[in-house]
Amino acid sequence: MTATTIFAVSTARGKAGIAVVRISGPETGAALRALKGNNRMPWPRFARPMQLKDPNTGEILDEALVLWFPGPASVTGEDVAELHLHGGRAVVDGVLSSLGRIPGLRLAEPGEFTRRAFDNGKLDLTAVEGLGDLIAAETPAQRRLALRQLNGDLARLYDKWRQQLIQLMALLEATIDFSDEADVPVEVIDELKTTVGALATAITTHLNDGRRGERLRDGVHIALLGRPNAGKSTLLNCLAQRDVAIVASTPGTTRDILEVHLDLGGYPVVLIDTAGLRDGDITTLDPVEVEGIRRARRAAETADLRVVLIEGSDSSSTDNDLQTWITGADLIIRSKCDLGLAADFDPAPKKSLTEVIPLSAVTEQGIPAFVAKLTDLVRHRFDGDDTAPVLTRARHRTALEETLTALNRVATAPLPDLAAEDLRLAARALGRITGRVDVEDLLDEIFMRFCIGK
């Protein structure tokens, strides 16, 4: 059991109706007895109104609602109490000061309550990360993804795979130990190859997910592309509902990458405004604009979705860059449709089957249709209908790739002992994802990102 008892405010600081102070550790019961005055201790897991008093002076601090959770049946696995106080600063500060004077108690560090839950086996590492994502979630899609991970979807999958590997290791090592000639029977080799092959296929499929989970967690990157003055910055400002980008009639006003984080129909997106693509030799342009165009091309190449804006007057453009991005566009916008420019044009009809949406970011004509279509693209590309858990972090991907590499070696291992070692390495890599083995170097980095009181 952890030697010290920690306490902290678990709700946001500032004036509020309710503030929750959480206590966890071996001295939690003693702290409650010190604060309760003549009140009886609350029944475990029942909320009880209590008058809290300063242990030194007997001054009444608050009329609070108190909950008591004896360990190990608590969120941290230790004795835990929650004090639901009135949310004024004087009330909260008075209770915290009183707790700080009780021997054996100290203020919690960021993420320390969750760290104790992990140390005491209440949460695995993927659930810890899911909890952090849930606290940080800003869109419904992020909330759904975080809740699935917090509820153990990823952990159950990885633990199932790891258990299969451990069973294979036991079978192979037992066969080696008890074989007179150190020869592994054919039936054991067949079972090994079948299970390893199926597991390798499952992990490969899991990895080939288009990074859906990572995109939903961090934001789907959508690049706005087009020639100078096509209306990209105006559209960005319209969608953001604020002046993010400078808009002017002078071509080449946007010279750097501008990013805006938005909630698009419940999905997190990063909308990227780029410098306008030019016809001909761009080396004769201002060096700053040349660099802007280079960055625009790079943003287009790395974006998850590409939206190309074309004015009606650009319908006959022979700009190679523009034609290239039209061909690979996920959505084509006929911008400035309020000006009535070539209303019936079809950009690059022979090269693109992408839907063309007329739009004016000034009058907002076509904006609802554009947002609806873009939301559908994001939903179908990154939030499929299947219920299989998805990867959410680069460290998960790295560990799974190590697992797959080790499994691929098992199939060609010249000796049973080498195959057994590769099985062990594969199981170890899977164990690092959930925190079963060898994760001490990760813990500080993960928990320091949590707020104090969580």
Secondary structure by P-SEA (a helix, b strand, c coil): cccbbbbbbccccccccbbbbbbbccaaaaaaaaaccccccccccbbbbbbcccccccccccbbbbbbbcccccccccbbbbbbccccaaaaaaaaaaaaacccbbbbccaaaaaaaaaaccccaaaaaaaaaaaacccaaaaaaaaaaaacaaaaaaaaaaaaaaaaaaaaaaaaaacccccccaaaaaaaaaaaaaaaaaaaaaaaccaaaaaaacbbbbbbbbccccaaaaaaaaaacccccccccccccccbbbbbbbbcccbbbbbbbbccccccccccccaaaaaaaaaaaaaaaaccbbbbbbcccccccccaaaaaaaaaccbbbbccccccccccccccccccccbbbbbbcccccaaaaaaaaaaaaaaaaccccccccccccaaaaaaaaaaaaaaaaaaacccaaaaaaaaaaaaaaaaaaacccccccaaaaaaaaccccc
